[in-house]
Each structure stands twice: as C-alpha cells, then as structure tokens.
Amino acid sequence: MIDFQEELEKFQPSREVGDMEDVMVSEEATDITEIILEMTEKK
C-alpha cells in the first residue's frame, strides 16, 4: 500500500514548473480575450 505521508515528504516540485510560473508572473502575457479584441478591432 502507498504511504501518502511518506510520498508527500519526498515530493519535490519540478523546476520547470517553478521557472515557468516566474516567467508568467513577471511578464505581461497576452490572453485569448486580448487576442480576440485585437482581431475584432482590425476589421
């Protein structure tokens, strides 16, 4: 049987996830709403 407490203690998050989170928070990311608004303004 899996000991969930033991597994949680061993858990280490992926570095890529942490790095990506930092990039997403630090930069102004264009979301789908902004893309759609930009497309409709050009028409």
Secondary structure, 3 states (H helix, E strand, C coil): CCCHHHHHHHCCCCHHHHHHHHHHHHCCCCCHHHHHHHHHHHC
